[in-house]
Every structure is written in C-alpha cells, then in structure tokens.
Amino acid sequence: MGGLSTEYRVSIMIYGKNVETEQGMKILNKYTDAVKTLMMSELHIDINNYESPLMEDTISTVGTGVCGYVVVEDTPDNREYFVLSSSIFRGAVFDIQDNIQTHIDLSILEITYYTQDGRNLMRLDLDDEIAAYLLSEYAVFRRRRRYFYDSRIDNIEYGTVQKGAAFIRAARLNWFGKEVDEYSFPQKSKGVDYFTEIDTLSSSSSSSIDSSSSSSSSSIDSSSSSSYVYSSSSTSSSS
C-alpha cells in the first residue's frame, strides 16, 4: 500500500482598526499568538464525515473482554455509510463520541436490522470494548471520510500588511494541512495479458521456424538413405 500527499495552505490575517500605539500592537500580537496556540494544539481536521445520533445509551463493556455495540436508526443513508469493515478498503474508520469522551478507529463486525416500538433500527457490533455513551450528552456514531494527518502554522508575519490600497497594522499566519490519498499496489491491469500475447507471438515464430525446418528435412530425407528418414522422424517426434 502507498499514498500520495496533497497539501493545502491558508493565510489567516488578524488586524485591528485604528491600531496606532505600541500598546495596541501588543494586544494585536497577543491575539495572534492565541490563534497560533489554538492551531498548533491537537486538532484533528476531518472533512465530509458522516454521522448519525445513537438511538439508545451504550452499555459499558470496559474491562469485561466483551466488544460493545451501538444502535442507530435504520435509514437509507445509514445503510450506505455504516457497512461491514471487511467490505471497505480501510476498515477501522468508525468513531463514537459524545460531549464527554470519544473512541476512534473502530470496525463494524456485524449488522443486525430489527424493529422495536415501531422504530426501524440497526445494531452495529464493534471490534473493541467501549465505554458508556449517553443520549443526554449527544452521542453520535461517525464514519470518517477524509482526514488531515498533519496541519500547523509554519510562519507568522508581524507588522503591517496591505489590505486593498491601504497598509494596516496586522499579523498574517500561514497555515498548511496535508491529506493523504492511499493506493493499493500492485495496481489492477487494463485487462490485457501482455505476457501471454508475447508468449503467443514467440510460439508462432517458433512454429514457423520449426515447420520450415521440418519441410527442409523432409525434402532432404526423401533423397537420402533410410537412416536419415529415421533421424527426421525422431526429431519431429521430439519437437
């Protein structure tokens, strides 16, 4: 398996109106440093994730050796995105989270569809122990789709920047994020078996040579003694 990385860059500008004193610049710089601290913290940037609220609190199985499960509504979208991990390229792409805690990199081992109290539900059996996740804390089950594995501020420009035709007191933070696209090797072919084609050509060339050799041998054998006829017959049998 391999991957190709795509990098995205964003400029974040922080400026203040009528900042003319040194004290004003210090306040502006403190705001800039606060944004840098935020962007350099443990942010996990997910893009185009799909999630669905849980339909009931989960039962904690931590320390029991028993894998947990979650229950979500049986909808067309949930059926599309919540599938067996064995059927997708990267299987452990599911998370469960509420306002208190989170559990990432889960796999779905089994799916059960059933009806309870007039509701169509899906039970998703997972591959690990899970804690108790509560509806009162807005618990959701999520499938990750795109993920930035590396993102941070790599440069800050303090002082003045140009905004339109004016120069203003400001700071510019340069942020980047990297996303990886994974590929599985070897890649599938276009359906053309080049090796068989080469072997066929080689075999055809060999056959034409053999047939011409056989014809030459036959013509020679017809005018020669019986010992050459035996030799010709033996060679033909070997080929």
C-alpha positions as CSV (number, residue, x, y, z in Angstrom):
1,M,0.0,0.0,0.0
2,G,1.2,3.5,-0.7
3,G,0.0,7.1,-0.8
4,L,0.3,10.5,-2.4
5,S,0.1,13.6,-0.2
6,T,-1.9,16.7,-1.1
7,E,-1.1,19.9,0.7
8,Y,-3.5,22.8,1.3
9,R,-2.5,26.3,2.5
10,V,-4.5,29.1,4.1
11,S,-3.5,32.6,5.2
12,I,-5.1,33.9,8.4
13,M,-4.9,37.7,8.9
14,I,-5.6,39.4,12.2
15,Y,-5.9,43.2,12.2
16,G,-7.3,45.9,14.3
17,K,-9.0,49.2,13.4
18,N,-7.0,52.3,14.2
19,V,-4.2,50.5,15.9
20,E,-1.5,53.2,16.2
21,T,0.1,52.8,19.6
22,E,2.6,50.3,20.9
23,Q,0.1,49.0,23.4
24,G,-2.4,48.4,20.6
25,M,0.2,46.3,18.7
26,K,0.9,44.2,21.8
27,I,-2.8,43.4,22.1
28,L,-2.9,42.6,18.4
29,N,0.1,40.3,18.8
30,K,-1.4,38.5,21.8
31,Y,-4.5,37.7,19.7
32,T,-2.2,36.4,17.0
33,D,-0.3,34.2,19.5
34,A,-3.6,32.9,20.8
35,V,-4.7,31.8,17.4
36,K,-1.3,30.2,16.8
37,T,-1.6,28.2,20.1
38,L,-5.1,27.0,19.0
39,M,-3.9,25.9,15.6
40,M,-0.9,24.2,17.0
41,S,-2.9,22.2,19.5
42,E,-4.1,18.6,18.9
43,L,-6.7,19.4,16.2
44,H,-7.9,16.6,14.1
45,I,-9.4,18.0,11.0
46,D,-12.0,15.8,9.4
47,I,-13.7,16.6,6.1
48,N,-17.0,15.3,4.8
49,N,-17.6,13.0,7.7
50,Y,-21.0,11.3,8.1
51,E,-22.5,10.8,11.5
52,S,-25.8,9.7,13.0
53,P,-27.1,10.1,16.6
54,L,-27.4,7.0,18.7
55,M,-30.9,5.7,19.4
56,E,-30.1,4.4,22.9
57,D,-27.3,4.7,25.5
58,T,-24.5,2.3,25.0
59,I,-23.6,-0.3,27.7
60,S,-20.1,0.0,29.0
61,T,-18.0,-3.2,28.4
62,V,-14.7,-1.8,29.5
63,G,-12.6,-4.4,31.4
64,T,-15.0,-7.2,30.5
65,G,-13.3,-8.5,27.4
66,V,-16.6,-8.2,25.5
67,C,-16.9,-6.0,22.5
68,G,-19.5,-3.3,22.5
69,Y,-22.3,-2.3,20.1
70,V,-24.2,0.8,19.1
71,V,-27.8,1.2,17.9
72,V,-28.7,3.8,15.2
73,E,-31.8,4.4,13.1
74,D,-32.3,2.2,10.0
75,T,-32.2,4.8,7.2
76,P,-31.0,4.6,3.6
77,D,-28.1,6.9,4.4
78,N,-27.1,4.8,7.5
79,R,-27.2,1.7,5.4
80,E,-25.0,3.3,2.8
81,Y,-22.3,4.5,5.2
82,F,-22.4,2.1,8.1
83,V,-21.3,-1.1,6.4
84,L,-19.1,-4.1,7.4
85,S,-15.5,-3.0,7.7
86,S,-14.5,-6.1,5.7
87,S,-16.2,-4.6,2.7
88,I,-14.2,-1.3,2.6
89,F,-10.6,-0.5,1.9
90,R,-9.7,1.0,5.3
91,G,-11.9,-0.9,7.7
92,A,-11.3,0.9,11.0
93,V,-12.8,4.3,10.0
94,F,-15.7,4.5,12.6
95,D,-15.8,6.6,15.7
96,I,-18.2,7.0,18.6
97,Q,-18.3,10.3,20.5
98,D,-20.3,12.3,23.0
99,N,-19.6,15.5,24.9
100,I,-17.5,13.6,27.5
101,Q,-15.3,11.2,25.5
102,T,-14.6,9.6,22.2
103,H,-13.4,6.2,20.8
104,I,-11.8,6.2,17.4
105,D,-10.6,3.6,14.8
106,L,-13.5,1.1,15.3
107,S,-14.6,-1.6,12.9
108,I,-18.1,-2.9,12.3
109,L,-18.1,-6.7,12.5
110,E,-21.8,-7.5,12.2
111,I,-25.0,-5.6,11.4
112,T,-28.5,-6.6,12.6
113,Y,-31.7,-5.0,11.3
114,Y,-34.7,-5.1,13.5
115,T,-37.9,-3.2,14.6
116,Q,-38.6,-2.1,18.2
117,D,-41.5,0.0,19.4
118,G,-42.3,0.9,15.8
119,R,-38.8,2.1,15.0
120,N,-36.6,0.6,12.4
121,L,-33.1,0.2,13.9
122,M,-29.6,-1.1,13.1
123,R,-27.4,-2.7,15.7
124,L,-23.7,-2.4,14.8
125,D,-21.4,-4.8,16.6
126,L,-17.9,-3.4,17.0
127,D,-14.4,-4.9,17.4
128,D,-13.5,-3.4,20.8
129,E,-14.7,-2.7,24.3
130,I,-16.5,0.7,24.6
131,A,-17.4,3.0,27.5
132,A,-21.0,4.3,28.2
133,Y,-22.0,6.9,25.7
134,L,-25.2,8.8,26.6
135,L,-28.0,10.4,24.6
136,S,-28.1,13.2,27.2
137,E,-24.5,14.0,26.0
138,Y,-25.5,13.9,22.3
139,A,-23.7,10.7,21.5
140,V,-23.1,10.1,17.8
141,F,-21.7,7.3,15.6
142,R,-19.4,8.5,12.8
143,R,-17.7,7.3,9.7
144,R,-14.6,9.3,8.7
145,R,-14.1,10.1,5.1
146,R,-11.2,12.5,4.7
147,Y,-8.6,13.3,7.2
148,F,-5.7,15.8,7.6
149,Y,-2.8,13.9,9.2
150,D,-0.6,17.0,9.5
151,S,-1.7,20.6,10.0
152,R,0.0,23.6,11.7
153,I,1.1,27.2,11.5
154,D,4.6,27.3,9.9
155,N,5.1,31.1,9.6
156,I,3.8,34.4,11.2
157,E,4.4,37.8,9.8
158,Y,4.0,40.6,12.3
159,G,3.8,44.3,11.5
160,T,1.9,45.8,8.6
161,V,0.1,44.2,5.7
162,Q,-1.6,45.6,2.7
163,K,-5.4,45.4,2.6
164,G,-6.7,46.9,-0.6
165,A,-4.9,50.2,-1.2
166,A,-4.1,50.7,2.5
167,F,-1.4,49.4,4.8
168,I,-2.7,48.4,8.2
169,R,-1.2,47.1,11.4
170,A,-1.8,43.4,11.4
171,A,-0.4,39.9,11.5
172,R,-0.6,37.1,9.0
173,L,-0.5,33.4,10.0
174,N,0.3,30.9,7.3
175,W,-1.3,27.5,7.9
176,F,-1.0,24.3,6.0
177,G,-2.7,20.9,6.1
178,K,-1.7,17.6,4.5
179,E,-4.1,14.9,3.3
180,V,-3.0,11.5,2.1
181,D,-4.7,9.5,-0.7
182,E,-4.0,5.8,-0.2
183,Y,-3.5,3.4,-3.1
184,S,-3.2,-0.4,-3.0
185,F,-0.3,-2.0,-5.0
186,P,0.0,-3.7,-7.4
187,Q,-2.5,-1.7,-9.4
188,K,-5.1,-3.7,-11.4
189,S,-4.2,-4.1,-15.1
190,K,-6.3,-2.9,-18.0
191,G,-7.3,-6.4,-18.8
192,V,-4.6,-7.1,-21.4
193,D,-2.3,-10.0,-20.7
194,Y,0.8,-8.7,-22.4
195,F,2.9,-11.8,-21.3
196,T,0.5,-14.3,-22.9
197,E,0.5,-12.2,-26.0
198,I,4.3,-12.2,-26.1
199,D,4.4,-15.9,-25.5
200,T,1.9,-16.5,-28.3
201,L,4.0,-14.4,-30.7
202,S,7.1,-16.3,-29.7
203,S,5.3,-19.6,-30.1
204,S,4.1,-18.6,-33.5
205,S,7.6,-17.6,-34.6
206,S,9.0,-20.8,-33.2
207,S,6.3,-22.9,-35.0
208,S,7.0,-21.2,-38.4
209,I,10.7,-21.9,-38.0
210,D,10.0,-25.5,-36.9
211,S,7.7,-26.1,-39.9
212,S,10.2,-24.7,-42.4
213,S,13.0,-26.8,-40.8
214,S,10.7,-29.8,-40.9
215,S,10.0,-29.2,-44.6
216,S,13.7,-28.9,-45.4
217,S,14.4,-32.1,-43.5
218,S,11.7,-33.9,-45.4
219,S,13.0,-32.8,-48.8
220,I,16.5,-33.9,-47.8
221,D,15.2,-37.1,-46.4
222,S,13.3,-38.1,-49.5
223,S,16.6,-38.1,-51.5
224,S,18.7,-39.7,-48.8
225,S,19.0,-43.1,-47.2
226,S,16.6,-44.7,-44.8
227,S,18.9,-43.8,-41.8
228,Y,18.1,-40.1,-42.4
229,V,14.4,-40.9,-42.6
230,Y,14.7,-42.4,-39.1
231,S,16.6,-39.3,-37.8
232,S,14.0,-37.0,-39.3
233,S,11.2,-38.9,-37.7
234,S,12.9,-38.8,-34.4
235,T,13.4,-35.0,-34.5
236,S,9.8,-34.5,-35.5
237,S,8.6,-36.5,-32.5
238,S,10.8,-34.6,-30.1
239,S,9.6,-31.2,-31.3
